[in-house]
Amino acid sequence: MAIEPGTPDRLLELAAARRTAPGEALARDAGRLVRAAGDMAERFRRGGRLITFGDGAAAADAGHVAVEFTHPVIVGKRALPAISLAGDAAALGGLAASGGPEAVFAAQVATFGRPEDIALGVPAGERDRRVLAGLAAARELGMLTIALTTAPPGPGCDADRPPGYGDGSLGGVVADHVIAARCEDPLIAREVHVTAYHLLWELVHVLLDDPGLAPPARPADDTTGGTTGGTTGGTAGTCVTCADTAVPVHVTELRPGGLALVETGCGTEEVSVALVEARVGDVVLVHAKEAIVVLGGDGS
C-alpha cells in the first residue's frame, strides 16, 4: 500500500530518512568513540573527574552527561565523578561580570581542573568562543579534552587533524577527541550527540571493567578510523539479548539482512550488525542484541 503525502506515515518516513545519514556517519565514527572512551576510562582509573560545559541548548547536554556518570541508571554500574559547569547561574553571572562572558568556562576549568581530569565541551561551532576557550584552558592544564560538535555532511575530520591530536580538529574546534554530528539540522545534531555520549558512558564502563578491551592509540598517520586488539573478557553468563550491560563477543559468521552469529563465551547467539562494519573474527560490543562498536580482531 502506497504512503500518501502529508499522512502521519509519510511524515514519519521523512523524519526517519533525515536521520539515516547522520546515524550512519556516527556508526562510521565508532573507532573514535572507542578511543575516546578508552582514554576517559584511563583518566578515571587515575582518579580523574569529568568536567562538562556547553552554551545554550548544549548546556542541557553538558548537565545530562554529568548526571549519566554520577548517577548511573543501571544497577551495579559504578558512579563516576563528574560536574557540569553550565548549570551554576551565580558562577556564570559573576564570572561574566568580572572577566567577560568569553571567560566563564575557562576560568572555572582553571579553578577546578587537574591534569588527570577530563574536559568535555559541546561547542555550537567555531564561533562558540566560551566553550572553545574552556577546551583550550583544559589543554593547557594537561586534561584530556573531548568535543561534541557539528559538521556539514561529508568526509571525516582526519584531513584537518594537526600533528599531535589523535582525533582532534574540525572547523576550528581542537581537542584530543572531536566527535561530530554530521548534520546541518541542529535538532538532529543534538539527537546524534545524545546517542554519542550515551555510547561513551557505556563504553567507559565496559573498558573500566575490562582494561584489556581498550584499543591501542592510533598512529598519527592512520586515518582508517578502525580499532585493533582486544579480547572478549568476562562475558560468560551475560545474556546479549536482555542484559542491561554491553557485552563483547566474537563474530563467527555473517548472515544476510545485517545479522551475524557470535560466540558469547557460553554459547552462540544471533545478533544484528547493521550499525557496524564487522567481519568474521572481529570482537564487537553488543547491547540489547545490537552490535554498537567493533572493538577489534583479526577480521579473518
Backbone as CSV, one residue per row, in Angstrom:
resi,resn,N_x,N_y,N_z,CA_x,CA_y,CA_z,C_x,C_y,C_z
1,MET,0.850,-1.197,0.000,0.000,0.000,0.000,0.889,1.251,0.000
2,ALA,0.643,2.160,-0.933,1.452,3.376,-1.040,1.148,4.322,0.117
3,ILE,2.178,5.037,0.554,2.012,6.019,1.624,1.677,7.367,1.004
4,GLU,0.537,7.944,1.401,0.077,9.200,0.825,0.863,10.381,1.391
5,PRO,1.150,11.406,0.542,1.853,12.604,1.032,1.056,13.286,2.132
6,GLY,1.732,13.785,3.143,1.083,14.529,4.214,0.456,13.691,5.292
7,THR,0.454,12.369,5.135,-0.125,11.499,6.155,0.882,11.291,7.274
8,PRO,0.414,10.875,8.456,1.362,10.594,9.547,2.439,9.594,9.151
9,ASP,2.059,8.566,8.386,3.064,7.581,7.974,4.132,8.220,7.097
10,ARG,3.705,9.123,6.208,4.667,9.786,5.333,5.586,10.706,6.134
11,LEU,5.019,11.422,7.099,5.827,12.305,7.922,6.852,11.512,8.737
12,LEU,6.437,10.352,9.256,7.368,9.511,9.992,8.465,8.974,9.077
13,GLU,8.088,8.656,7.855,9.064,8.153,6.887,10.102,9.232,6.570
14,LEU,9.647,10.462,6.387,10.565,11.556,6.093,11.474,11.858,7.288
15,ALA,10.890,11.810,8.490,11.688,12.064,9.692,12.783,11.013,9.842
16,ALA,12.444,9.763,9.573,13.445,8.694,9.665,14.518,8.860,8.602
17,ALA,14.118,9.264,7.393,15.077,9.413,6.300,16.097,10.509,6.606
18,ARG,15.649,11.583,7.269,16.568,12.684,7.586,17.612,12.271,8.617
19,ARG,17.338,11.213,9.350,18.262,10.760,10.387,19.163,9.622,9.923
20,THR,18.927,9.096,8.736,19.692,7.941,8.278,21.169,8.281,8.082
21,ALA,21.457,9.322,7.297,22.850,9.663,7.011,23.621,10.072,8.269
22,PRO,23.066,10.940,9.153,23.794,11.256,10.381,24.047,10.033,11.260
23,GLY,23.069,9.126,11.310,23.253,7.913,12.100,24.339,7.024,11.534
24,GLU,24.362,6.889,10.202,25.397,6.079,9.567,26.772,6.716,9.741
25,ALA,26.831,8.053,9.706,28.113,8.738,9.915,28.632,8.481,11.328
26,LEU,27.730,8.492,12.317,28.155,8.195,13.683,28.652,6.764,13.789
27,ALA,27.993,5.840,13.110,28.446,4.448,13.129,29.848,4.324,12.543
28,ARG,30.137,5.100,11.482,31.478,5.068,10.902,32.519,5.658,11.851
29,ASP,32.068,6.492,12.779,32.981,7.087,13.760,33.107,6.228,15.017
30,ALA,32.690,4.971,14.935,32.736,4.099,16.118,34.141,4.005,16.683
31,GLY,35.142,3.971,15.799,36.520,3.907,16.279,36.895,5.106,17.125
32,ARG,36.413,6.278,16.734,36.666,7.488,17.529,36.050,7.360,18.920
33,LEU,34.838,6.857,18.975,34.156,6.705,20.256,34.905,5.735,21.165
34,VAL,35.381,4.635,20.589,36.113,3.655,21.391,37.406,4.263,21.928
35,ARG,38.135,4.972,21.070,39.387,5.578,21.524,39.135,6.637,22.597
36,ALA,38.102,7.455,22.398,37.776,8.480,23.400,37.396,7.830,24.723
37,ALA,36.564,6.785,24.660,36.141,6.100,25.882,37.333,5.432,26.572
38,GLY,38.258,4.869,25.780,39.441,4.252,26.375,40.287,5.263,27.124
39,ASP,40.459,6.439,26.543,41.227,7.488,27.222,40.493,7.995,28.463
40,MET,39.161,8.097,28.369,38.387,8.516,29.535,38.510,7.495,30.669
41,ALA,38.398,6.217,30.331,38.499,5.172,31.349,39.853,5.237,32.051
42,GLU,40.911,5.479,31.290,42.246,5.581,31.886,42.322,6.763,32.849
43,ARG,41.719,7.888,32.504,41.723,9.047,33.417,40.929,8.741,34.695
44,PHE,39.792,8.064,34.547,39.015,7.711,35.741,39.808,6.757,36.639
45,ARG,40.556,5.831,36.043,41.380,4.929,36.854,42.419,5.700,37.651
46,ARG,42.899,6.802,37.110,43.918,7.615,37.786,43.315,8.601,38.787
47,GLY,42.014,8.492,39.011,41.360,9.388,39.962,40.847,10.665,39.338
48,GLY,40.773,10.696,38.006,40.296,11.895,37.334,38.793,12.070,37.431
49,ARG,38.360,13.281,37.110,36.940,13.620,37.115,36.547,14.127,35.731
50,LEU,35.279,14.036,35.432,34.742,14.565,34.180,34.148,15.946,34.438
51,ILE,34.595,16.940,33.674,34.083,18.310,33.775,33.457,18.661,32.436
52,THR,32.172,19.001,32.434,31.439,19.241,31.195,30.963,20.678,31.116
53,PHE,30.782,21.175,29.892,30.262,22.533,29.715,29.750,22.699,28.291
54,GLY,28.771,23.582,28.145,28.178,23.885,26.849,27.314,25.116,26.955
55,ASP,27.089,25.770,25.822,26.299,27.003,25.767,24.889,26.732,25.274
56,GLY,23.951,27.578,25.685,22.593,27.494,25.165,21.978,26.134,25.406
57,ALA,21.390,25.554,24.350,20.780,24.235,24.480,21.811,23.193,24.879
58,ALA,23.065,23.382,24.474,24.119,22.427,24.810,24.420,22.397,26.297
59,ALA,24.014,23.442,27.036,24.197,23.418,28.488,23.395,22.269,29.099
60,ALA,22.231,21.990,28.514,21.428,20.862,28.992,22.135,19.546,28.718
61,ASP,22.804,19.449,27.550,23.558,18.238,27.246,24.725,18.069,28.216
62,ALA,25.405,19.172,28.541,26.511,19.099,29.496,26.021,18.573,30.842
63,GLY,24.884,19.079,31.289,24.312,18.588,32.537,23.900,17.137,32.449
64,HIS,23.340,16.747,31.308,22.894,15.367,31.105,24.081,14.408,31.183
65,VAL,25.183,14.764,30.512,26.371,13.910,30.542,26.854,13.716,31.977
66,ALA,26.961,14.814,32.725,27.447,14.723,34.098,26.556,13.832,34.948
67,VAL,25.246,13.958,34.783,24.317,13.139,35.565,24.458,11.667,35.196
68,GLU,24.633,11.362,33.904,24.790,9.970,33.488,25.946,9.306,34.236
69,PHE,27.061,10.033,34.370,28.236,9.435,35.002,28.118,9.386,36.523
70,THR,27.503,10.389,37.133,27.424,10.412,38.597,26.254,9.605,39.139
71,HIS,25.228,9.388,38.306,24.030,8.684,38.786,23.623,7.653,37.733
72,PRO,24.377,6.550,37.619,24.078,5.558,36.582,22.699,4.944,36.768
73,VAL,21.988,4.788,35.660,20.625,4.264,35.725,20.603,2.743,35.779
74,ILE,21.730,2.101,35.501,21.791,0.640,35.502,22.347,0.163,36.840
75,VAL,21.607,-0.734,37.480,22.007,-1.258,38.780,23.353,-1.966,38.644
76,GLY,24.278,-1.649,39.550,25.567,-2.298,39.546,26.667,-1.507,38.877
77,LYS,26.300,-0.500,38.076,27.321,0.337,37.455,27.855,1.326,38.487
78,ARG,29.171,1.528,38.480,29.761,2.431,39.463,29.473,3.896,39.114
79,ALA,29.298,4.700,40.128,29.179,6.145,39.928,30.568,6.721,39.727
80,LEU,30.710,7.598,38.752,31.992,8.206,38.435,31.895,9.720,38.639
81,PRO,32.948,10.353,39.129,32.872,11.781,39.468,32.753,12.663,38.235
82,ALA,31.744,13.505,38.229,31.506,14.417,37.104,30.786,15.653,37.600
83,ILE,31.060,16.777,36.947,30.418,18.042,37.297,30.181,18.841,36.026
84,SER,29.030,19.487,35.951,28.733,20.385,34.838,28.982,21.824,35.277
85,LEU,29.710,22.575,34.451,29.984,23.984,34.739,28.902,24.901,34.178
86,ALA,27.918,24.318,33.486,26.949,25.140,32.759,25.687,25.438,33.557
87,GLY,25.554,24.856,34.756,24.286,24.987,35.455,24.283,25.915,36.647
88,ASP,25.422,26.527,36.953,25.517,27.405,38.122,25.357,28.853,37.671
89,ALA,24.142,29.374,37.778,23.856,30.723,37.284,24.671,31.778,38.025
90,ALA,24.889,31.587,39.331,25.640,32.569,40.103,27.094,32.633,39.626
91,ALA,27.703,31.459,39.413,29.096,31.435,38.951,29.214,32.022,37.552
92,LEU,28.296,31.637,36.661,28.355,32.140,35.290,28.165,33.658,35.255
93,GLY,27.186,34.141,36.024,26.927,35.582,36.039,28.073,36.366,36.645
94,GLY,28.620,35.852,37.757,29.715,36.551,38.406,30.972,36.587,37.552
95,LEU,31.302,35.469,36.909,32.485,35.423,36.064,32.319,36.286,34.815
96,ALA,31.113,36.298,34.267,30.869,37.133,33.090,31.017,38.606,33.428
97,ALA,30.572,38.981,34.632,30.658,40.385,35.036,32.090,40.809,35.324
98,SER,32.886,39.897,35.878,34.239,40.273,36.295,35.286,40.050,35.207
99,GLY,35.135,38.993,34.421,36.171,38.669,33.443,35.708,38.673,32.012
100,GLY,34.422,38.966,31.794,33.889,38.940,30.439,33.223,37.612,30.137
101,PRO,32.198,37.615,29.275,31.425,36.393,29.022,32.226,35.276,28.385
102,GLU,33.283,35.597,27.646,34.026,34.545,26.959,34.876,33.721,27.909
103,ALA,35.064,34.194,29.143,35.965,33.511,30.079,35.235,32.634,31.084
104,VAL,33.909,32.524,30.983,33.164,31.875,32.069,33.540,30.402,32.255
105,PHE,33.789,29.678,31.163,34.164,28.269,31.310,35.665,28.118,31.535
106,ALA,36.468,28.917,30.845,37.920,28.833,31.009,38.318,29.108,32.457
107,ALA,37.687,30.102,33.082,38.021,30.437,34.465,37.659,29.300,35.411
108,GLN,36.511,28.657,35.170,36.108,27.546,36.035,37.002,26.323,35.822
109,VAL,37.367,26.070,34.562,38.277,24.956,34.292,39.613,25.185,34.986
110,ALA,40.123,26.415,34.903,41.400,26.733,35.542,41.318,26.585,37.055
111,THR,40.133,26.816,37.628,39.960,26.722,39.075,39.792,25.279,39.534
112,PHE,38.954,24.537,38.833,38.613,23.190,39.292,39.433,22.084,38.619
113,GLY,39.986,22.338,37.443,40.622,21.290,36.669,41.967,20.850,37.211
114,ARG,42.287,19.563,36.990,43.570,18.973,37.336,44.074,18.203,36.121
115,PRO,45.362,17.959,36.011,45.888,17.283,34.824,45.260,15.927,34.543
116,GLU,44.836,15.220,35.594,44.254,13.894,35.386,42.776,13.933,35.003
117,ASP,42.170,15.098,34.941,40.742,15.226,34.674,40.415,15.184,33.180
118,ILE,39.134,15.160,32.897,38.600,15.119,31.538,37.719,16.335,31.333
119,ALA,37.903,17.042,30.242,37.011,18.153,29.880,36.214,17.754,28.651
120,LEU,34.905,17.811,28.766,34.025,17.518,27.632,33.210,18.765,27.339
121,GLY,33.473,19.392,26.198,32.760,20.594,25.805,31.845,20.323,24.634
122,VAL,30.742,21.052,24.593,29.774,20.906,23.494,29.655,22.263,22.802
123,PRO,30.595,22.579,21.904,30.546,23.874,21.214,29.505,23.886,20.107
124,ALA,28.929,25.049,19.891,27.937,25.207,18.829,28.605,25.541,17.497
125,GLY,29.924,25.408,17.411,30.660,25.725,16.193,31.896,26.530,16.530
126,GLU,32.638,26.912,15.495,33.900,27.600,15.731,33.717,28.998,16.307
127,ARG,32.495,29.526,16.297,32.248,30.852,16.875,31.853,30.769,18.348
128,ASP,31.740,29.577,18.859,31.367,29.408,20.260,32.618,29.600,21.115
129,ARG,32.975,30.848,21.340,34.260,31.153,21.955,34.336,30.725,23.411
130,ARG,33.210,30.732,24.099,33.256,30.357,25.514,33.632,28.894,25.692
131,VAL,33.006,28.016,24.913,33.323,26.589,25.024,34.729,26.311,24.502
132,LEU,35.099,26.953,23.382,36.438,26.742,22.834,37.510,27.224,23.811
133,ALA,37.249,28.337,24.498,38.197,28.823,25.499,38.308,27.847,26.660
134,GLY,37.192,27.240,27.042,37.220,26.235,28.106,38.060,25.036,27.719
135,LEU,37.912,24.572,26.464,38.717,23.443,25.987,40.200,23.813,25.939
136,ALA,40.489,25.050,25.509,41.884,25.497,25.450,42.503,25.539,26.843
137,ALA,41.740,26.026,27.826,42.246,26.068,29.201,42.503,24.660,29.722
138,ALA,41.640,23.727,29.356,41.822,22.340,29.785,43.087,21.746,29.174
139,ARG,43.338,22.035,27.898,44.546,21.521,27.250,45.803,22.072,27.920
140,GLU,45.755,23.336,28.324,46.906,23.940,28.993,47.214,23.242,30.312
141,LEU,46.180,22.718,30.968,46.375,22.014,32.233,46.797,20.563,32.033
142,GLY,46.754,20.074,30.800,47.077,18.678,30.533,45.891,17.753,30.658
143,MET,44.682,18.307,30.732,43.490,17.477,30.816,43.206,16.806,29.481
144,LEU,42.532,15.666,29.529,42.016,15.043,28.320,40.839,15.884,27.832
145,THR,40.815,16.226,26.542,39.753,17.089,26.019,38.944,16.346,24.961
146,ILE,37.626,16.486,25.072,36.681,15.864,24.139,35.675,16.926,23.729
147,ALA,35.414,17.030,22.430,34.431,17.992,21.922,33.352,17.253,21.153
148,LEU,32.111,17.541,21.477,30.971,17.082,20.691,30.505,18.279,19.872
149,THR,30.688,18.222,18.566,30.381,19.374,17.745,29.561,18.951,16.533
150,THR,29.362,19.881,15.617,28.596,19.590,14.407,29.467,19.883,13.191
151,ALA,29.102,19.271,12.085,29.826,19.487,10.829,28.879,19.215,9.684
152,PRO,29.074,19.872,8.534,28.254,19.563,7.365,28.466,18.118,6.963
153,PRO,27.467,17.495,6.333,27.656,16.131,5.854,28.847,16.070,4.911
154,GLY,29.663,15.034,5.048,30.820,14.907,4.175,31.902,14.086,4.818
155,PRO,33.131,14.185,4.341,34.228,13.364,4.844,34.523,13.638,6.306
156,GLY,35.284,12.732,6.926,35.673,12.881,8.316,36.677,13.999,8.478
157,CYS,37.048,14.252,9.740,37.911,15.400,10.017,39.381,15.027,10.035
158,ASP,39.731,13.809,9.629,41.134,13.408,9.707,42.037,14.305,8.878
159,ALA,41.553,14.787,7.725,42.392,15.630,6.879,42.745,16.942,7.563
160,ASP,41.907,17.359,8.531,42.137,18.615,9.237,42.885,18.412,10.540
161,ARG,43.284,17.173,10.839,43.856,16.885,12.143,45.288,17.377,12.214
162,PRO,45.622,18.250,13.166,47.005,18.715,13.287,47.869,17.657,13.937
163,PRO,49.192,17.683,13.748,50.068,16.719,14.402,49.900,16.764,15.914
164,GLY,49.849,15.590,16.526,49.767,15.528,17.984,48.359,15.370,18.514
165,TYR,47.360,15.481,17.666,45.984,15.302,18.125,45.398,14.095,17.414
166,GLY,45.084,13.046,18.197,44.660,11.789,17.607,43.422,11.899,16.757
167,ASP,42.376,12.501,17.258,41.118,12.562,16.528,40.605,13.988,16.509
168,GLY,41.491,14.998,16.488,41.093,16.203,17.105,41.005,17.536,16.470
169,SER,40.613,17.776,15.228,40.401,19.150,14.776,39.326,19.157,13.711
170,LEU,38.400,20.066,13.869,37.323,20.166,12.877,36.703,21.543,12.966
171,GLY,36.778,22.302,11.878,36.110,23.596,11.815,36.492,24.542,12.914
172,GLY,37.766,24.556,13.310,38.203,25.457,14.371,38.086,24.891,15.762
173,VAL,37.492,23.703,15.910,37.366,23.055,17.211,38.529,22.073,17.354
174,VAL,39.360,22.283,18.359,40.528,21.422,18.569,40.410,20.749,19.932
175,ALA,40.571,19.434,19.958,40.543,18.666,21.198,41.255,17.352,20.937
176,ASP,41.534,16.607,21.995,42.139,15.290,21.815,41.214,14.379,21.018
177,HIS,39.917,14.521,21.239,38.925,13.735,20.503,37.783,14.655,20.085
178,VAL,37.540,14.750,18.790,36.410,15.521,18.273,35.417,14.540,17.663
179,ILE,34.202,14.550,18.192,33.129,13.683,17.693,32.051,14.584,17.117
180,ALA,31.872,14.509,15.809,30.992,15.454,15.116,29.681,14.796,14.707
181,ALA,28.593,15.512,14.928,27.302,15.147,14.358,27.263,15.725,12.951
182,ARG,27.245,14.865,11.956,27.347,15.334,10.571,25.949,15.606,10.018
183,CYS,25.448,16.763,10.419,24.087,17.128,10.047,23.932,18.639,10.201
184,GLU,23.249,19.259,9.277,23.047,20.700,9.337,21.794,21.085,10.125
185,ASP,20.969,20.107,10.475,19.786,20.357,11.290,20.206,20.302,12.758
186,PRO,20.130,21.412,13.493,20.625,21.412,14.874,19.875,20.464,15.799
187,LEU,18.608,20.214,15.514,17.844,19.300,16.371,18.298,17.860,16.178
188,ILE,18.513,17.472,14.915,19.008,16.118,14.662,20.434,15.985,15.175
189,ALA,21.225,17.047,15.039,22.593,17.010,15.562,22.592,16.742,17.064
190,ARG,21.655,17.342,17.777,21.578,17.095,19.227,21.196,15.645,19.501
191,GLU,20.338,15.069,18.667,19.990,13.656,18.841,21.224,12.781,18.670
192,VAL,22.064,13.124,17.683,23.305,12.376,17.477,24.220,12.525,18.688
193,HIS,24.310,13.732,19.240,25.143,13.951,20.425,24.640,13.129,21.606
194,VAL,23.328,13.086,21.789,22.766,12.291,22.890,23.168,10.828,22.730
195,THR,23.058,10.315,21.498,23.478,8.939,21.246,24.959,8.765,21.526
196,ALA,25.772,9.723,21.082,27.220,9.618,21.236,27.622,9.587,22.706
197,TYR,27.064,10.479,23.522,27.538,10.482,24.902,26.960,9.340,25.722
198,HIS,25.834,8.777,25.313,25.394,7.552,25.970,26.300,6.380,25.601
199,LEU,26.760,6.351,24.351,27.720,5.317,23.960,29.031,5.482,24.719
200,LEU,29.490,6.721,24.888,30.702,6.954,25.661,30.534,6.440,27.094
201,TRP,29.391,6.724,27.683,29.131,6.258,29.054,29.202,4.737,29.110
202,GLU,28.532,4.078,28.175,28.509,2.609,28.149,29.912,2.047,27.956
203,LEU,30.642,2.609,26.988,31.979,2.107,26.671,32.963,2.338,27.806
204,VAL,32.872,3.480,28.469,33.765,3.753,29.595,33.611,2.674,30.657
205,HIS,32.378,2.300,30.964,32.160,1.272,31.981,32.680,-0.083,31.519
206,VAL,32.469,-0.414,30.255,32.983,-1.688,29.737,34.505,-1.728,29.848
207,LEU,35.170,-0.632,29.472,36.629,-0.597,29.477,37.200,-0.476,30.885
208,LEU,36.449,0.113,31.801,36.884,0.120,33.202,36.842,-1.288,33.776
209,ASP,35.798,-2.049,33.422,35.656,-3.408,33.939,36.657,-4.367,33.310
210,ASP,37.062,-4.104,32.068,37.996,-4.992,31.368,38.975,-4.153,30.572
211,PRO,40.062,-3.680,31.200,41.013,-2.816,30.501,41.623,-3.453,29.268
212,GLY,41.638,-4.796,29.203,42.210,-5.476,28.053,41.462,-5.221,26.765
213,LEU,40.242,-4.711,26.859,39.462,-4.422,25.655,39.861,-3.111,25.003
214,ALA,40.536,-2.235,25.735,40.859,-0.914,25.202,41.805,-1.050,24.021
215,PRO,41.498,-0.391,22.883,42.389,-0.457,21.732,43.626,0.390,21.964
216,PRO,44.747,0.044,21.311,45.922,0.904,21.419,45.685,2.219,20.723
217,ALA,46.481,3.231,21.072,46.356,4.534,20.431,46.623,4.406,18.940
218,ARG,45.868,5.143,18.146,46.037,5.086,16.707,47.264,5.878,16.288
219,PRO,48.116,5.314,15.418,49.256,6.093,14.920,48.789,7.363,14.230
220,ALA,49.644,8.396,14.246,49.266,9.697,13.696,48.925,9.629,12.222
221,ASP,49.531,8.656,11.483,49.270,8.588,10.052,48.184,7.594,9.701
222,ASP,47.497,7.061,10.705,46.417,6.110,10.459,45.104,6.869,10.408
223,THR,44.459,6.919,9.269,43.189,7.643,9.123,42.054,6.695,8.806
224,THR,42.208,5.423,9.190,41.176,4.451,8.858,39.967,4.560,9.748
225,GLY,40.164,5.068,10.984,39.051,5.146,11.927,38.747,3.829,12.583
226,GLY,39.519,2.766,12.285,39.251,1.457,12.843,39.925,1.269,14.181
227,THR,39.730,0.074,14.755,40.347,-0.262,16.019,41.015,-1.607,15.891
228,THR,41.964,-1.870,16.787,42.652,-3.144,16.772,42.785,-3.659,18.173
229,GLY,43.087,-4.935,18.280,43.349,-5.523,19.586,42.080,-5.811,20.343
230,GLY,42.256,-6.337,21.573,41.112,-6.601,22.433,40.841,-8.077,22.569
231,THR,40.149,-8.414,23.657,39.727,-9.774,23.907,38.266,-9.730,24.262
232,THR,37.679,-10.885,24.466,36.265,-10.901,24.791,35.997,-10.766,26.268
233,GLY,37.010,-10.865,27.119,36.815,-10.614,28.544,35.820,-11.558,29.165
234,GLY,35.183,-11.114,30.263,34.294,-11.985,31.002,32.855,-11.820,30.573
235,THR,32.425,-12.571,29.562,31.056,-12.462,29.083,30.201,-13.631,29.522
236,ALA,30.799,-14.659,30.073,30.039,-15.847,30.418,28.908,-15.498,31.376
237,GLY,27.726,-16.023,31.082,26.586,-15.811,31.945,25.839,-14.527,31.692
238,THR,26.266,-13.717,30.734,25.591,-12.463,30.415,24.782,-12.635,29.144
239,CYS,23.502,-12.347,29.204,22.629,-12.501,28.045,22.786,-11.312,27.104
240,VAL,23.104,-11.572,25.831,23.294,-10.473,24.889,21.970,-9.885,24.439
241,THR,20.866,-10.565,24.732,19.556,-10.078,24.323,18.912,-9.193,25.381
242,CYS,18.995,-9.612,26.642,18.230,-8.919,27.680,19.079,-8.213,28.726
243,ALA,20.405,-8.344,28.674,21.243,-7.726,29.705,21.212,-6.211,29.595
244,ASP,21.351,-5.542,30.748,21.419,-4.084,30.783,22.808,-3.562,30.447
245,THR,23.764,-4.455,30.279,25.133,-4.042,30.010,25.559,-4.485,28.620
246,ALA,26.506,-3.759,28.027,27.046,-4.158,26.727,28.039,-5.296,26.921
247,VAL,28.067,-6.212,25.937,28.853,-7.432,26.056,29.785,-7.575,24.855
248,PRO,31.083,-7.787,25.065,31.983,-8.055,23.944,31.894,-9.522,23.524
249,VAL,31.726,-9.780,22.242,31.583,-11.138,21.720,32.378,-11.273,20.424
250,HIS,32.640,-12.513,20.012,33.359,-12.805,18.778,32.387,-13.106,17.649
251,VAL,32.588,-12.489,16.497,31.768,-12.779,15.316,32.294,-14.067,14.674
252,THR,31.420,-15.042,14.510,31.828,-16.320,13.911,31.252,-16.534,12.523
253,GLU,30.160,-15.820,12.200,29.532,-15.992,10.878,28.693,-14.769,10.556
254,LEU,28.828,-14.264,9.326,27.980,-13.180,8.858,26.805,-13.763,8.081
255,ARG,25.612,-13.197,8.299,24.391,-13.705,7.661,23.699,-12.581,6.909
256,PRO,22.821,-12.922,5.971,22.084,-11.885,5.240,21.228,-11.041,6.182
257,GLY,20.881,-9.837,5.717,19.995,-8.970,6.470,20.657,-8.254,7.622
258,GLY,22.003,-8.098,7.566,22.696,-7.398,8.633,22.779,-8.174,9.923
259,LEU,22.767,-9.488,9.853,22.815,-10.337,11.045,24.148,-11.080,11.110
260,ALA,24.446,-11.607,12.289,25.674,-12.377,12.466,25.495,-13.348,13.620
261,LEU,26.236,-14.451,13.551,26.342,-15.350,14.687,27.570,-14.945,15.492
262,VAL,27.425,-14.925,16.814,28.533,-14.539,17.682,28.702,-15.568,18.784
263,GLU,29.937,-15.718,19.231,30.264,-16.588,20.355,30.314,-15.740,21.619
264,THR,29.485,-16.079,22.599,29.354,-15.261,23.801,30.196,-15.729,24.968
265,GLY,30.794,-16.921,24.846,31.515,-17.490,25.979,30.732,-18.589,26.642
266,CYS,29.431,-18.607,26.410,28.605,-19.697,26.948,27.618,-20.181,25.896
267,GLY,27.926,-19.924,24.634,27.057,-20.379,23.558,27.104,-19.442,22.368
268,THR,26.257,-19.724,21.380,26.189,-18.935,20.158,24.857,-18.216,20.086
269,GLU,24.890,-16.948,19.691,23.674,-16.147,19.559,23.678,-15.444,18.209
270,GLU,22.485,-15.129,17.707,22.361,-14.314,16.505,22.072,-12.882,16.923
271,VAL,22.848,-11.927,16.377,22.677,-10.521,16.716,22.667,-9.700,15.435
272,SER,22.275,-8.447,15.559,22.320,-7.520,14.430,23.676,-6.829,14.385
273,VAL,24.257,-6.748,13.182,25.493,-5.978,12.967,25.256,-4.883,11.930
274,ALA,23.982,-4.450,11.823,23.618,-3.481,10.783,24.287,-2.128,10.986
275,LEU,24.634,-1.784,12.227,25.186,-0.455,12.510,26.709,-0.395,12.429
276,VAL,27.359,-1.547,12.251,28.820,-1.576,12.235,29.313,-2.352,11.019
277,GLU,30.589,-2.202,10.707,31.211,-2.945,9.614,32.034,-4.076,10.220
278,ALA,31.357,-5.153,10.576,32.003,-6.275,11.248,32.394,-7.351,10.245
279,ARG,33.467,-8.056,10.593,33.916,-9.193,9.804,34.071,-10.408,10.705
280,VAL,34.111,-11.582,10.119,34.329,-12.795,10.892,35.679,-12.680,11.600
281,GLY,35.683,-12.976,12.896,36.894,-12.858,13.696,36.952,-11.590,14.510
282,ASP,36.104,-10.603,14.198,36.100,-9.356,14.962,35.483,-9.551,16.339
283,VAL,35.879,-8.686,17.257,35.214,-8.570,18.549,34.298,-7.360,18.480
284,VAL,33.011,-7.568,18.725,32.053,-6.465,18.689,31.402,-6.327,20.056
285,LEU,30.986,-5.122,20.356,30.287,-4.843,21.608,28.796,-4.846,21.316
286,VAL,28.057,-5.709,22.015,26.633,-5.905,21.752,25.814,-5.430,22.938
287,HIS,24.814,-4.631,22.652,23.873,-4.173,23.678,22.469,-4.392,23.150
288,ALA,21.637,-5.131,23.916,20.260,-5.425,23.508,20.216,-6.057,22.123
289,LYS,21.153,-6.976,21.886,21.213,-7.771,20.649,21.620,-6.955,19.426
290,GLU,22.164,-5.763,19.647,22.621,-4.902,18.549,24.103,-4.605,18.744
291,ALA,24.929,-4.924,17.736,26.339,-4.578,17.799,26.480,-3.070,17.633
292,ILE,27.188,-2.436,18.570,27.286,-0.972,18.525,28.691,-0.486,18.204
293,VAL,29.701,-1.320,18.396,31.089,-0.921,18.145,31.907,-2.160,17.796
294,VAL,32.813,-2.021,16.824,33.814,-3.057,16.572,35.035,-2.736,17.421
295,LEU,35.346,-3.624,18.345,36.469,-3.395,19.244,37.788,-3.831,18.626
296,GLY,37.745,-4.751,17.690,38.972,-5.207,17.052,38.863,-6.663,16.666
297,GLY,40.005,-7.275,16.397,40.033,-8.670,15.989,40.836,-8.836,14.733
298,ASP,41.051,-10.096,14.334,41.887,-10.329,13.158,41.128,-10.163,11.861
299,GLY,39.763,-10.170,11.943,38.967,-9.952,10.737,39.170,-10.971,9.668
300,SER,39.680,-12.140,10.024,39.931,-13.161,9.002,38.674,-13.912,8.649
